[in-house]
C-alpha cells in the first residue's frame, strides 16, 4: 500500500502575540518597525507555504499627529514590501486610539510566488470621529526562502507632534492545509 495524505483545514492558529509595547515612532521620516517583543514567531520557514494559506494580523495603539500630517503603513516580509497603505492624511489627534487589520493569502508558491494583502487603518480624531483607509495589493514573494513579517510606519515629515506606538499585535493563521502522513 502507498502513503496516504489526509488534508485537514486548520483555523485560528496563533502564531505571534506582542507582550510589550513596540518602539515609539516620532520625529522621523525613516521607516521604523512598530512591532514590540512577544511570544511565538513571525517567521515562516522556507518551502512551508501552501497555496491558500491565509493569515490575519491585528495591531493597535496610540497615535498623535499634527493637522494634515501623513503617515504610511508598510507591510514587509523578509524585506519585500507586501503592501503599503499609501499616504494617510491625519486630522489633529493627541493620544488617540488607532487600529489596523491586515489579511494575507498565498496565491502561488515558488521563487516567484504571490501574496494578496488587504488591510484597513482607523484612528480617533480629537473631535471624537473616526477616520481611516482601506488598502490592498498583490506582490511577488519568494516562498522558497524564510519569510519574516514586519510592519513599519513612515511619517511624511519630521515633527515632534507626530508619534505612534503599537501596544498590541497578534498574528493568526486563519486557513491552511496540513499534510498528515
Contact map, one row per residue, 1 for C-alpha under 8 A:
1110000000000000000000000000000000000000000000000000000000000000000000000000000000000000000000000000000000000000000000000000000000000000000000000000000000000000000000000000000000000
1111000000000000000000000000000000000000000000000000000000000000000000000000000000000000000000000000000000000000000000000000000000000000000000000000000000000000000000000000000000000
1111100000000000000000000000000000000000000000000000000000000000000000000000000000000000000000000000000000000000000000000000000000000000000000000000000000000000000000000000000000001
0111110000000000000000000000000000000000000000000000000000000000000000000000000000000000000000000000000000000000000000000000000000000000000000000000000000000000000000000000000000001
0011111000000000000000000000000000000000000000000000000000000000000000000000000000000000000000000000000000000000000000000000000000000000000000000000000000000000000000000000000000111
0001111100000000000000000000000000000000000000000000000000000000000000000000000000000000000000000000000000000000000000000000000000000000000000000000000000000000000000000000000001111
0000111110000000000000000000000000000000000000000000000000000000000000000000000000000000000000000000000000000000000000000000000000000000000000000000000000000000000000000000000011110
0000011111000000000000000000000000000000000000000000000000000000000000000000000000000000000000000000000000000000000000000000000000000000000000000000000000000000000000000000000011100
0000001111100000000000000000000000000000000000000000000000000000000000000000000000000000000000000000000000000000000000000000000000000000000000000000000000000000000000000000001111000
0000000111111000000000000000000000000000000000000000000000000000000000000000000000000000000000000000000000000000000000000000000000000000000000000000000000000000000000000000011111000
0000000011111000000000000000000000000000000000000000000000000000000000000000000000000000000000000000000000000000000000000000000000000000000000000000000000000000000000000000111100000
0000000001111100000000000000000000000000000000000000000000000000000000000000000000000000000000000000000000000000000000000000000000000000000000000000000000000000000000000001111000000
0000000001111110000000000000000000000000000000000000000000000000000000000000000000000000000000000000000000000000000000000000000000000000000000000000000000000000000000000001110000000
0000000000011111100000000000000000000000000000000000000000000000000000000000000000000000000000000000000000000000000000000000000000000000000000000000000000000000000000000111100000000
0000000000001111100000000000000000000001110000000000000000000000000000000000000000000000000000000000000000000000000000000000000000000000000000000000000000000000000000000111100000000
0000000000000111110000000000000000000111110000000000000000000000000000000000000000000000000000000000000000000000000000000000000000000000000000000000000000000000000000001111000000000
0000000000000111111000000000000000000111000000000000000000000000000000000000000000000000000000000000000000000000000000000000000000000000000000000000000000000000000000011110000000000
0000000000000001111110000000000000111110000000000000000000000000000000000000000000000000000000000000000000000000000000000000000000000000000000000000000000000000000000111100000000000
0000000000000000111110000000000000011110000000000000000000000000000000000000000000000000000000000000000000000000000000000000000000000000000000000000000000000000000000010000000000000
0000000000000000011111000000000000011100000000000000000000000000000000000000000000000000000000000000000000000000000000000000000000000000000000000000000000000000000000110000000000000
0000000000000000011111100000000000111000000000000000000000000000000000000000000000000000000000000000000000000000000000000000000000000000000000000000000000000000000011110000000000000
0000000000000000000111110000000011111000000000000000000000000000000000000000000000000000000000000000000000000000000000000000000000000000000000000000000000000000000011100000000000000
0000000000000000000011111000000011110000000000000000000000000000000000000000000000000000000000000000000000000000000000000000000000000000000000000000000000000000000011000000000000000
0000000000000000000001111100000001000000000000000000000000000000000000000000000000000000000000000000000000000000000000000000000000000000000000000000000000000000001111000000000000000
0000000000000000000000111111000101000000000000000000000000000000000000000000000000000000000000000000000000000000000000000000000000000000000000000000000010000000001110000000000000000
0000000000000000000000011111000000000000000000000000000000000000000000000000000000000000000000000000000000000000000000000000000000000000000000000000000000000111111100000000000000000
0000000000000000000000001111100000000000000000000000000000000000000000000000000000000000000000000000000000000000000000000000000000000000000000000000000000001111111000000000000000000
0000000000000000000000001111110000000000000000000000000000000000000000000000000000000000000000000000000000000000000000000000000000000000000000000000000001101110000000000000000000000
0000000000000000000000000011111000000000000000000000000000000000000000000000000000000000000000000000000000000000000000000000000000000000000000000000000001111100000000000000000000000
0000000000000000000000000001111100000000000000000000000000000000000000000000000000000000000000000000000000000000000000000000000000000000000000000000000001100000000000000000000000000
0000000000000000000000000000111110000000000000000000000000000000000000000000000000000000000000000000000000000000000000000000000000000000000000000000000111100000000000000000000000000
0000000000000000000000001000011111000000000000000000000000000000000000000000000000000000000000000000000000000000000000000000000000000000000000000000000111000000000000000000000000000
0000000000000000000001100000001111100000000000000000000000000000000000000000000000000000000000000000000000000000000000000000000000000000000000000000011110000000000000000000000000000
0000000000000000000001111000000111110000000000000000000000000000000000000000000000000000000000000000000000000000000000000000000000000000000000000000001110000000000011000000000000000
0000000000000000010011100000000011111000000000000000000000000000000000000000000000000000000000000000000000000000000000000000000000000000000000000000011100000000000001001000000000000
0000000000000000011111100000000001111100000000000000000000000000000000000000000000000000000000000000000000000000000000000000000000000000000000000000000000000000000001101000000000000
0000000000000000011111000000000000111110000000000000000000000000000000000000000000000000000000000000000000000000000000000000000000000000000000000000000000000000000000000000000000000
0000000000000001111100000000000000011111000000000000000000000000000000000000000000000000000000000000000000000000000000000000000000000000000000000000000000000000000000000000000000000
0000000000000001111000000000000000001111100000000000000000000000000000000000000000000000000000000000000000000000000000000000000000000000000000000000000000000000000000000000000000000
0000000000000011100000000000000000000111110000000000000000000000000000000000000000000000000000000000000000000000000000000000000000000000000000000000000000000000000000000000000000000
0000000000000011000000000000000000000011111000000000000000000000000000000000000000000000000000000000000000000000000000000000000000000000000000000000000000000000000000000000000000000
0000000000000011000000000000000000000001111100000000000000000000000000000000000000000000000000000000000000000000000000000000000000000000000000000001110000000000000000000010000000000
0000000000000000000000000000000000000000111110000000000000000000000000000000000000000000000000000000000000000000000000000000000000000000000000000111100000000000000000000000000000000
0000000000000000000000000000000000000000011111011000000000000000000000000000000000000000000000000000000000000000000000000000000000000000000000000111000000000000000000000000000000000
0000000000000000000000000000000000000000001111110000000000000000000000000000000000000000000000000000000000000000000000000000000000000000000000001110000000000000000000000000000000000
0000000000000000000000000000000000000000000111111000000000000000000000000000000000000000000000000000000000000000000000000000000000000000000000111110000000000000000000000000000000000
0000000000000000000000000000000000000000000011111000000000000000000000000000000000000000000000000000000000000100000000000000000000000000000000111100000000000000000000000000000000000
0000000000000000000000000000000000000000000111111100000000000000000000000000000000000000000000000000000000000000000000000000000000000000000000110000000000000000000000000000000000000
0000000000000000000000000000000000000000000101111110100000000000000000000000000000000000000000000000000001001000000000000000000000000000000000100000000000000000000000000000000000000
0000000000000000000000000000000000000000000000011111100000000000000000000000000000000000000000000000000001011000000000000000000000000000000000000000000000000000000000000000000110000
0000000000000000000000000000000000000000000000001111100000000000000000000000000000000000000000000000000011111000000000000000000000000000000000000000000000000000000000000000000000000
0000000000000000000000000000000000000000000000000111110000000000000000000000000000000000000000000000000011100000000000000000000000000000000000000000000000000000000000000000001100000
0000000000000000000000000000000000000000000000001111111000000000000000000000000000000000000000000000000011000000000000000000000000000000000000000000000000000000000000000000111110000
0000000000000000000000000000000000000000000000000001111100000000000000000000000000000000000000000000001111000000000000000000000000000000000000000000000000000000000000000000111100000
0000000000000000000000000000000000000000000000000000111110000000000000000000000000000000000000000000001110000000000000000000000000000000000000000000000000000000000000000011111000000
0000000000000000000000000000000000000000000000000000011111000000000000000000000000000000000000000000111100000000000000000000000000000000000000000000000000000000000000000011110000000
0000000000000000000000000000000000000000000000000000001111100000000000000000000000000000000000000000111000000000000000000000000000000000000000000000000000000000000000001111000000000
0000000000000000000000000000000000000000000000000000000111110000000000000000000000000000000000000011110000000000000000000000000000000000000000000000000000000000000000011110000000000
0000000000000000000000000000000000000000000000000000000011111000000000000000000000000000000000000011100000000000000000000000000000000000000000000000000000000000000001111100000000000
0000000000000000000000000000000000000000000000000000000001111100000000000000000000000000000000001111000000000000000000000000000000000000000000000000000000000000000001111000000000000
0000000000000000000000000000000000000000000000000000000000111110000000000000000000000000000000001110000000000000000000000000000000000000000000000000000000000000000111110000000000000
0000000000000000000000000000000000000000000000000000000000011111000000000000000000000000000000111100000000000000000000000000000000000000000000000000000000000000000111100000000000000
0000000000000000000000000000000000000000000000000000000000001111100000000000000000000000000011111100000000000000000000000010000000000000000000000000000000000000011110000000000000000
0000000000000000000000000000000000000000000000000000000000000111110000000000000000000000000111110000000000000000000000000000000000000000000000000000000000000000111100000000000000000
0000000000000000000000000000000000000000000000000000000000000011111010000000000000000000011111000000000000000000000000000000000000000000000000000000000000000000111000000000000000000
0000000000000000000000000000000000000000000000000000000000000001111110000000000000000000011110000000000000000000000000000000000000000000000000000000000000000000110000000000000000000
0000000000000000000000000000000000000000000000000000000000000000111110000000000000000000011110000000000000000000000000000000000000000000000000000000000000000000000000000000000000000
0000000000000000000000000000000000000000000000000000000000000000011111000000000000000000111100000000000000000000000000000000000000000000000000000000000000000000000000000000000000000
0000000000000000000000000000000000000000000000000000000000000000111111100000000000000000111000000000000000000000000000000000000000000000000000000000000000111000010000000000000000000
0000000000000000000000000000000000000000000000000000000000000000000111110000000000000011110000000000000000000000000000000000000000000000000000000000000000111000000000000000000000000
0000000000000000000000000000000000000000000000000000000000000000000011111000000000000011110000000000000000000000000000000000000000000000000000000000000011110000000000000000000000000
0000000000000000000000000000000000000000000000000000000000000000000001111100000000011111000000000000000000000000000000000000000000000000000000000000000011110000000000000000000000000
0000000000000000000000000000000000000000000000000000000000000000000000111110000000011100000000000000000000000000000000000000000000000000000000000000001111000000000000000000000000000
0000000000000000000000000000000000000000000000000000000000000000000000011111000011111000000000000000000000000000000000000000000000000000000000000000001111000000000000000000000000000
0000000000000000000000000000000000000000000000000000000000000000000000001111100011110000000000000000000000000000000000000000000000000000000000000000111100000000000000000000000000000
0000000000000000000000000000000000000000000000000000000000000000000000000111111111100000000000000000000000000000000000000000000000000000000000000001111100000000000000000000000000000
0000000000000000000000000000000000000000000000000000000000000000000000000011111111000000000000000000000000000000000000000000000000000000000000000011110000000000000000000000000000000
0000000000000000000000000000000000000000000000000000000000000000000000000001111100000000000000000000000000000000000000000000000000000000000000000111110000000000000000000000000000000
0000000000000000000000000000000000000000000000000000000000000000000000000001111110000000000000000000000000000000000000000000000000000000000000000000000000000000000000000000000000000
0000000000000000000000000000000000000000000000000000000000000000000000000001111111000000000000000000000000000000000000000000000000000000000010000000000000000000000000000000000000000
0000000000000000000000000000000000000000000000000000000000000000000000000111101111110000000000000000000000000000000000000000000000000000001000000000000000000000000000000000000000000
0000000000000000000000000000000000000000000000000000000000000000000000000111100111110000000000000000000000000000001110000000000000000000111110000000000000000000000000000000000000000
0000000000000000000000000000000000000000000000000000000000000000000000000111000011111000000000000000000000000000000010000000000000000011111000000000000000000000000000000000000000000
0000000000000000000000000000000000000000000000000000000000000000000000011110000011111100000000000000000000000000000000000000000000000011100000000000000000000000000000000000000000000
0000000000000000000000000000000000000000000000000000000000000000000000011100000000111111000000000000000000000000000000100000000000001111000000000000000000000000000000000000000000000
0000000000000000000000000000000000000000000000000000000000000000000000011000000000011111000000000000000000000000000000000000000000000010000000000000000000000000000000000000000000000
0000000000000000000000000000000000000000000000000000000000000000000001110000000000001111100000000000000000000000000000000000000000000000000000000000000000010000000000000000000000000
0000000000000000000000000000000000000000000000000000000000000000000001110000000000001111110000000000000000000000000000000000000000011000000000000000000000000000000000000000000000000
0000000000000000000000000000000000000000000000000000000000000000000111100000000000000011111000000000000000000000000000000000000000000000000000000000000000000000000000000000000000000
0000000000000000000000000000000000000000000000000000000000000000111111100000000000000001111110000000000000000000000000000000000000100000000000000000000000000000000000000000000000000
0000000000000000000000000000000000000000000000000000000000000000111110000000000000000000111110000000000000000000000000000000100000000000000000000000000000000000000000000000000000000
0000000000000000000000000000000000000000000000000000000000000001111100000000000000000000011111000000000000000000000000000000110000000000000000000000000000000000000000000000000000000
0000000000000000000000000000000000000000000000000000000000000011111000000000000000000000011111110000000000000000000000000001110000000000000000000000000000000000000000000000000000000
0000000000000000000000000000000000000000000000000000000000000011100000000000000000000000000111110000000000000000000000000000110000000000000000000000000000000000000000000000000000000
0000000000000000000000000000000000000000000000000000000000000111000000000000000000000000000011111000000000000000000000000000000000000000000000000000000000000000000000000000000000000
0000000000000000000000000000000000000000000000000000000000000111000000000000000000000000000011111100000000000000000000000011110000000000000000000000000000000000000000000000000000000
0000000000000000000000000000000000000000000000000000000000011110000000000000000000000000000000111110000000000000000000000011000000000000000000000000000000000000000000000000000000000
0000000000000000000000000000000000000000000000000000000000011110000000000000000000000000000000011111000000000000000000001111000000000000000000000000000000000000000000000000000000000
0000000000000000000000000000000000000000000000000000000001111000000000000000000000000000000000001111100000000000000000001110000000000000000000000000000000000000000000000000000000000
0000000000000000000000000000000000000000000000000000000001110000000000000000000000000000000000000111110000000000000000111100000000000000000000000000000000000000000000000000000000000
0000000000000000000000000000000000000000000000000000000111100000000000000000000000000000000000000011111000000000000000111000000000000000000000000000000000000000000000000000000000000
0000000000000000000000000000000000000000000000000000000111000000000000000000000000000000000000000001111100000000000011110000000000000000000000000000000000000000000000000000000000000
0000000000000000000000000000000000000000000000000000011110000000000000000000000000000000000000000000111110000000000011100000000000000000000000000000000000000000000000000000000000000
0000000000000000000000000000000000000000000000000000011100000000000000000000000000000000000000000000011111000000001111000000000000000000000000000000000000000000000000000000000000000
0000000000000000000000000000000000000000000000000011111000000000000000000000000000000000000000000000001111100000001110000000000000000000000000000000000000000000000000000000000000000
0000000000000000000000000000000000000000000000001111110000000000000000000000000000000000000000000000000111111000111100000000000000000000000000000000000000000000000000000000000000000
0000000000000000000000000000000000000000000000000011000000000000000000000000000000000000000000000000000011111000111100000000000000000000000000000000000000000000000000000000000000000
0000000000000000000000000000000000000000000000000110000000000000000000000000000000000000000000000000000001111100111000000000000000000000000000000000000000000000000000000000000000000
0000000000000000000000000000000000000000000000001110000000000000000000000000000000000000000000000000000001111111110000000000000000000000000011110000000000000000000000000000000000000
0000000000000000000000000000000000000000000000100000000000000000000000000000000000000000000000000000000000011111100000000000000000000000000011110000000000000000000000000000000000000
0000000000000000000000000000000000000000000000000000000000000000000000000000000000000000000000000000000000001111100000000000000000000000000011110000000000000000000000000000000000000
0000000000000000000000000000000000000000000000000000000000000000000000000000000000000000000000000000000000001111110000000000000000000000000111100000000000000000000000000000000000000
0000000000000000000000000000000000000000000000000000000000000000000000000000000000000000000000000000000001111111111000000000000000000000000111100000000000000000000000000000000000000
0000000000000000000000000000000000000000000000000000000000000000000000000000000000000000000000000000000001111001111100000000000000000000011111000000000000000000000000000000000000000
0000000000000000000000000000000000000000000000000000000000000000000000000000000001000000000000000000000111110000111110000000000000000000011110000000000000000000000000000000000000000
0000000000000000000000000000000000000000000000000000000000000000000000000000000001000000000000000000000111100000011111000000000000000001111000000000000000000000000000000000000000000
0000000000000000000000000000000000000000000000000000000000000000000000000000000001100000000000000000011110000000001111100000000000000001110000000000000000000000000000000000000000000
0000000000000000000000000000000000000000000000000000000000000000000000000000000000000000000000000000011100000000000111110000000000000111100000000000000000000000000000000000000000000
0000000000000000000000000000000000000000000000000000000000000000000000000000000000001000000000000001111000000000000011111000000000000111000000000000000000000000000000000000000000000
0000000000000000000000000000000000000000000000000000000000000000000000000000000000000000000000000001110000000000000001111100000000011110000000000000000000000000000000000000000000000
0000000000000000000000000000000000000000000000000000000000000000000000000000000000000000000000000111100000000000000000111110000000011100000000000000000000000000000000000000000000000
0000000000000000000000000000000000000000000000000000000000000000000000000000000000000000000000000111000000000000000000011111000001111000000000000000000000000000000000000000000000000
0000000000000000000000000000000000000000000000000000000000000010000000000000000000000000000000011110000000000000000000001111100001110000000000000000000000000000000000000000000000000
0000000000000000000000000000000000000000000000000000000000000000000000000000000000000000000010011100000000000000000000000111111111100000000000000000000000000000000000000000000000000
0000000000000000000000000000000000000000000000000000000000000000000000000000000000000000001111010000000000000000000000000011111111100000000000000000000000000000000000000000000000000
0000000000000000000000000000000000000000000000000000000000000000000000000000000000000000000111010000000000000000000000000001111110000000000000000000000000000000000000000000000000000
0000000000000000000000000000000000000000000000000000000000000000000000000000000000000000000000000000000000000000000000000001111110000000000000000000000000000000000000000000000000000
0000000000000000000000000000000000000000000000000000000000000000000000000000000000000000000000000000000000000000000000000001111111000000000000000000000000000000000000000000000000000
0000000000000000000000000000000000000000000000000000000000000000000000000000000000000000000000000000000000000000000000000001111111100000000000000000000000000000000000000000000000000
0000000000000000000000000000000000000000000000000000000000000000000000000000000000000000000000000000000000000000000000000111100111110000000000000000000000000000000000000000000000000
0000000000000000000000000000000000000000000000000000000000000000000000000000000000000000010000000000000000000000000000000111100011111000000000000000000000000000000000000000000000000
0000000000000000000000000000000000000000000000000000000000000000000000000000000000000001000000000000000000000000000000011110000001111100000000000000000000000000000000000000000000000
0000000000000000000000000000000000000000000000000000000000000000000000000000000000001001000000000000000000000000000000011100000000111110000000000000000000000000000000000000000000000
0000000000000000000000000000000000000000000000000000000000000000000000000000000000001000000000000000000000000000000001111000000000011111000000000000000000000000000000000000000000000
0000000000000000000000000000000000000000000000000000000000000000000000000000000000111100000000000000000000000000000001110000000000001111100000000000000000000000000000000000000000000
0000000000000000000000000000000000000000000000000000000000000000000000000000000000111000000000000000000000000000000111100000000000000111110000000000000000000000000000000000000000000
0000000000000000000000000000000000000000000000000000000000000000000000000000000001110000000000000000000000000000000111000000000000000011111000000000000000000000000000000000000000000
0000000000000000000000000000000000000000000000000000000000000000000000000000000001100000000000000000000000000000011110000000000000000001111100000000000000000000000000000000000000000
0000000000000000000000000000000000000000000000000000000000000000000000000000000011100000000000000000000000000000011100000000000000000000111110000000000000000000000000000000000000000
0000000000000000000000000000000000000000000000000000000000000000000000000000000001000000000000000000000000000001111000000000000000000000011111000000000000000000000000000000000000000
0000000000000000000000000000000000000000000000000000000000000000000000000000000101000000000000000000000000001111111000000000000000000000001111100000000000000000000000000000000000000
0000000000000000000000000000000000000000000000000000000000000000000000000000000000000000000000000000000000001111110000000000000000000000000111111000000000000000000000000000000000000
0000000000000000000000000000000000000000000001111000000000000000000000000000000000000000000000000000000000001111100000000000000000000000000011111110000000000000000000000000000000000
0000000000000000000000000000000000000000000001110000000000000000000000000000000000000000000000000000000000001110000000000000000000000000000001111100000000000000000000000000000000000
0000000000000000000000000000000000000000000011100000000000000000000000000000000000000000000000000000000000000000000000000000000000000000000001111110000000000000000000000000000000000
0000000000000000000000000000000000000000001111100000000000000000000000000000010000000000000000000000000000000000000000000000000000000000000000111111000000000000000000000000000000000
0000000000000000000000000000000000000000001111000000000000000000000000000000110000000000000000000000000000000000000000000000000000000000000000101111100000000000000000000000000000000
0000000000000000000000000000000000000000011100000000000000000000000000000001110000000000000000000000000000000000000000000000000000000000000000000111110000000000000000000000000000000
0000000000000000000000000000000000000000011000000000000000000000000000000011110000000000000000000000000000000000000000000000000000000000000000000011111000000000000000000000000000000
0000000000000000000000000000000010100000010000000000000000000000000000000011110000000000000000000000000000000000000000000000000000000000000000000001111100000000000000000000000000000
0000000000000000000000000000000011100000000000000000000000000000000000001111000000000000000000000000000000000000000000000000000000000000000000000000111110000000000000000000000000000
0000000000000000000000000000001111100000000000000000000000000000000000001111000000000000000000000000000000000000000000000000000000000000000000000000011111000000000000000000000000000
0000000000000000000000001000001111000000000000000000000000000000000000111100000000000000000000000000000000000000000000000000000000000000000000000000001111100000000000000000000000000
0000000000000000000000000001111100000000000000000000000000000000000000111100000000000000000000000000000000000000000000000000000000000000000000000000000111110000000000000000000000000
0000000000000000000000000001111000000000000000000000000000000000000011110000000000000000000000000000000000000000000000000000000000000000000000000000000011111100010000000000000000000
0000000000000000000000000000100000000000000000000000000000000000000011110000000000000010000000000000000000000000000000000000000000000000000000000000000001111100000000000000000000000
0000000000000000000000000011100000000000000000000000000000000000000011000000000000000000000000000000000000000000000000000000000000000000000000000000000000111110000000000000000000000
0000000000000000000000000111100000000000000000000000000000000000000000000000000000000000000000000000000000000000000000000000000000000000000000000000000000111111010000000000000000000
0000000000000000000000000111000000000000000000000000000000000000000000000000000000000000000000000000000000000000000000000000000000000000000000000000000000001111110000000000000000000
0000000000000000000000000110000000000000000000000000000000000000000000000000000000000000000000000000000000000000000000000000000000000000000000000000000000000111111000000000000000000
0000000000000000000000000110000000000000000000000000000000000001110000000000000000000000000000000000000000000000000000000000000000000000000000000000000000000011111000000000000000000
0000000000000000000000000110000000000000000000000000000000000011110010000000000000000000000000000000000000000000000000000000000000000000000000000000000000100111111100000000000000000
0000000000000000000000011110000000000000000000000000000000000011100000000000000000000000000000000000000000000000000000000000000000000000000000000000000000000001111110000000000000000
0000000000000000000000011100000000000000000000000000000000001111000000000000000000000000000000000000000000000000000000000000000000000000000000000000000000000000011111000000000000000
0000000000000000000011111000000001000000000000000000000000001110000000000000000000000000000000000000000000000000000000000000000000000000000000000000000000000000001111100000000000000
0000000000000000000011110000000001110000000000000000000000111100000000000000000000000000000000000000000000000000000000000000000000000000000000000000000000000000000111111000000000000
0000000000000000010111000000000000010000000000000000000000111100000000000000000000000000000000000000000000000000000000000000000000000000000000000000000000000000000011111000000000000
0000000000000000111110000000000000000000000000000000000001111000000000000000000000000000000000000000000000000000000000000000000000000000000000000000000000000000000001111100000000000
0000000000000001110000000000000000110000000000000000000011110000000000000000000000000000000000000000000000000000000000000000000000000000000000000000000000000000000001111110000000000
0000000000000111110000000000000000000000000000000000000011100000000000000000000000000000000000000000000000000000000000000000000000000000000000000000000000000000000000011111000000000
0000000000000111100000000000000000000000010000000000001111000000000000000000000000000000000000000000000000000000000000000000000000000000000000000000000000000000000000001111100000000
0000000000011111000000000000000000000000000000000000001110000000000000000000000000000000000000000000000000000000000000000000000000000000000000000000000000000000000000000111110000000
0000000000111110000000000000000000000000000000000000111100000000000000000000000000000000000000000000000000000000000000000000000000000000000000000000000000000000000000000011111100000
0000000001111000000000000000000000000000000000000000111100000000000000000000000000000000000000000000000000000000000000000000000000000000000000000000000000000000000000000001111100000
0000000011110000000000000000000000000000000000000001111000000000000000000000000000000000000000000000000000000000000000000000000000000000000000000000000000000000000000000000111110000
0000000011100000000000000000000000000000000000000101110000000000000000000000000000000000000000000000000000000000000000000000000000000000000000000000000000000000000000000000111111000
0000001111000000000000000000000000000000000000000100100000000000000000000000000000000000000000000000000000000000000000000000000000000000000000000000000000000000000000000000001111100
0000011111000000000000000000000000000000000000000000000000000000000000000000000000000000000000000000000000000000000000000000000000000000000000000000000000000000000000000000000111110
0000111100000000000000000000000000000000000000000000000000000000000000000000000000000000000000000000000000000000000000000000000000000000000000000000000000000000000000000000000011111
0000111000000000000000000000000000000000000000000000000000000000000000000000000000000000000000000000000000000000000000000000000000000000000000000000000000000000000000000000000001111
0011110000000000000000000000000000000000000000000000000000000000000000000000000000000000000000000000000000000000000000000000000000000000000000000000000000000000000000000000000000111
